[in-house]
Amino acid sequence: MHRRFHDLLPLLLVPALMLSAGGCTPRKKTDTANTLNTYQPSRIKGLDPIYADDIYSGTEVKRAYEGLLQYHYLKRPYELAPNLAEAMPEVSADGRSYTFKLKKGVLFQDDPCFKETGGQGRELTADDVVYSFLRLVDPRLVSTGWWVLDGKIEGLNEWRESAKHAPPDYTKPITGLQALDRYTVRITLVRRSAQFLFALAMPFTSIVPREAVQHYGKEFLNHPVGTGPFRMAEFDRNSRLVWVKNPTYRKELYPSEGESGDKEAGLLEDAGKPIPFLDRIVVQVFDETHPQWLSFLSGKLDATGIPKDNFAEAVGGNHDLTPELQKKGIRLHKNPGIDIVRTTFNMKDPLVGRNKLLRQAISLAYDAEPYIELFFNGRAIPAQGPIPPGVAGFDPDFKNPYRQYNLEKAKELLAKAGYPGGKGLPPLEYSATADGVSRQTTEYLQKLLAPLGIKLKVNTYSWPEFQAGVKNARGQLWSYAWNADYPDAENFLQLFYSKNASPGPNDANYSNPEFDRLYEKALQLQDGPERTALYQQMVRIVVEDCPWIFAVHRSIFSLVQPWVKNYKRHGFEHNAMKYYRVDPALKKQ
Amino acid sequence: MGAEAGSIANEEVRPARSLWSDAFRRLRRDRLAVLCLLVVLAYAAAALLAQFGWIASPWEQEVGKAFAPPSFDRLELIMGTDFLGRSVLYKVVHGARVAMSVGLLASLISVPIGVLLGATAGYFGGWWDDAVVWFYTTVASIPGIMLLIAITLMLGKGMTAMCIALGATSWVHLARVMRGEFMKHKSREYVVAAESLGAGHSARIFRHIFPNVSHFVIINFSIQFMGAIKAEVILSFLGIGAQGLPSWGVMISDAKDELSRWVFWPWLNGTTPVWWQLAGATSAMFFVVLALNILGDALRDALDPRIK
């Protein structure tokens, strides 16, 4: 999923801002004891699952909505588990067909859109699954998640084609996507796929009720009606979201197995108890890091990443918590982030897109070491290609020839590209978000390019505007991060597949027939040395074409208040908070 | 006839000249005002020299390690360095260049608008006066910073957008003053005389009345200049002002996070938060704004006949 390239951790928790005394209007006092206070480092675009292509809206969408599958919260390596499905699907002998049995008695949240029942949520059925998937496919809705199903399910691309010319018919039978009875869905793939099931745990494929879509129309974006553990109580997209426990949520239990060490860490104390434990989740939007940090220190935020300028205050040179924070009982969690931070070249652009030597020259001038020190306090490693460590296909010995900082060679390539000393090259259009850290990153990039004589024309936007610009292939360069959606390198390689070009996730609009061919071939292979070899071959093609400056892979440091229980960072599960518990007694202290 | 006409012209010119020289004498006697004038001129000179790259150049260059505290080792390190190891002193000087050019350009846009609208409204009266008064009342009733942000965002940020936005929002006061003055002057004897000699409307407005009220423009100019500098800093702080330039507002924006970063400072033999960007930018802004304020008051004392 897309992510701003410089934020620190996807979940930020903020408290009910009980504004301090003195003249402020007092907020209605609600019972805040069992509230989790979290944050988002960016504004939320909306809460329709089919547009949830960034980690921030994805996380918010998943509080209210659920998919057929989810991830096991505690087990590592990451493992899929049933969610709305009763069990993992039955797979046919040829491996192409999956039959899902839905849980019975799953209710949508109560909402005025259910007119027939006077506002009471109705039961979820197999038809809802088909309907929700088709919304993702419907060309008129221009979903940003179509790529997860594109070319994968039998008959789905044909349905999409026919819907381009006539109003789409959601009831038309599709061979690969069938509701066999009230509780059974069968999905048949065009060909075997090792990654397909992961797609069913992503926010895009969450199940929505038709009534809500029809009742709210365009406003559906702001009115989530799902089957999930939380329902929306308040939504101000620029500043705050409040979620409350869904009273009609079915009985789901906290997992009773984990990996070794979980028991000692107290993560199994709630095993077998019904979730969610929280009554409320209050999400504050922080554009800037300083207020976020101060909120955490004053206990108004239950977990946070560590802003770069506060790093020394939080964590010493040995990367351990400082004594002050230790005394408060705050815990530090360190995890590798399965992600890549990069700067994208817009390959559709007639200038940077057609000049490989220019891109390679810029890539060579990009010095990642100071970047890691300045912006991540050492919490990152330089990237050599798109695949991060921790997923199959990552090659620790591979050195990208264009990512070894070498100014001389960069100048040489720039001259070969037709712009000796940067002469004749117009300022490149660089898009960025408008916050302080982003501006500093831009300044860093400008500084790196100055010796080449390359100038940037900087355009700054809010996060939703920025994403819209990227989707429309506006601008020549931008910095972005990609966070893995599932634990397979394919999730990174699909970012270069030509059919995933904007508005899909291939924001570089990269297109190389040889790469596409290998990608399609790899899709049909199961995990194994043959596939890994293909992955590495694809990486070499991309590295040579240089549609990105591969910058860094991050590690994630998170700080958690002592009263937050059951916290374990999960790389893919968006709704980990349904497992969190707040200890009110500890919080009061 | 020729000689007579000449002597009349001389008679007319002398009092005008004496207003200005009189004002200059008063200004010179006010030591504080002279000091302020020198401060403003010094800023202007620094801005100009920086513009041509004669001093504090190039500011983008790394002069030391990141977040180096102030030291006397080299001139460029006197105010320490920023997160990329660039000289804060150089950035302050270039910040002055940005602030002064925005101040100047914004005033150059807003003054003609204010003069033109105010003068014609006061002079012609009638429906045109109603229209202009309605217009400036409307503009004035929208909170200034909102209007500024809206226009800046609409025009796509950056220096040009900021200058236009500031110019388009800061003319109201001058327009009001000019309107009042023109209403007063248009029926004065000398204007009536000019009319009977065959002077048209534009000649009366610009050749006859305007020179007699032009001191208001000078007074207003200094105040608008100061307002524009402040607005530039605020907009840049918010990230919609100067783009890719070392503005004081950008420096303050950097500083708000850096203040929680502690570094070792040999002078203290201990650690200190990174305060020098904040100190550099705010003090640079403080002195020029204060100087312009005092100068504006002194100019009013010297030039406005009503205060004599």
Interface residues (C-beta under 8 A of the other chain):
Chain A: E288 T289 H290 W293 P307 K308 D309 N310 F311 A312 E313 L374 A434 D435 G436 V437 R439 Q440 T442 E443 Y444 Q446 K447 A450 L456 V458 N459 T460
Chain B: E60 E62 A66 F83 L84 G156 K157 G239 I240 Q243 G244 V250 S253 D254 K256 D257 E258 S260 R261 W262
